Amino acid sequence: VAGAAPGAAAPATEEKTEFDVVLTDFADKKIQVIKVVREITGLGLKEAKDLVEGVPKPVKEAVEKKEAEDLKKKIEEAGGKAEIK
């Protein structure tokens, strides 16, 4: 049992440094969410529309926690729902 403790503790000490922002829903605010997705990703209108309509989809991957939180807030302010993974 004592030998298992260090191995079990190791994953807890590794802090995640990259996060994905995943769009999970857009309710009745599709147009506003598409605008924000275009702003975040730089995608064209059709690509952003396809991404939004295909939820859940990652909007931005491998970003720092602060940026992920800011992007999530931006999506939610537009009426969408997002998760940080």
JOPESUL-V728625 format. One record per pair of residues at least 24 apart in sequence whose C-alpha atoms are under 6 Angstrom apart, sorted by the first residue. I is the first residue (numbers start at 0). J is the second residue. D is the distance in whole Angstrom. If there is no record, write none. Layout:
# JOPESUL-V728625
I & J & D
I & J & D
This chain:
# JOPESUL-V728625
17 & 61 & 5
17 & 62 & 5
17 & 63 & 5
18 & 61 & 5
18 & 62 & 5
18 & 84 & 6
19 & 59 & 6
19 & 60 & 4
19 & 61 & 5
19 & 83 & 6
19 & 84 & 5
20 & 57 & 6
20 & 58 & 6
20 & 59 & 5
20 & 67 & 6
20 & 82 & 6
20 & 83 & 5
21 & 56 & 5
21 & 57 & 4
21 & 58 & 6
21 & 81 & 5
21 & 82 & 5
22 & 55 & 5
22 & 56 & 5
22 & 81 & 4
23 & 54 & 5
23 & 55 & 4
23 & 80 & 5
23 & 81 & 5
24 & 79 & 6
24 & 80 & 5
25 & 79 & 4
28 & 78 & 5
31 & 77 & 5
32 & 77 & 6
32 & 79 & 6
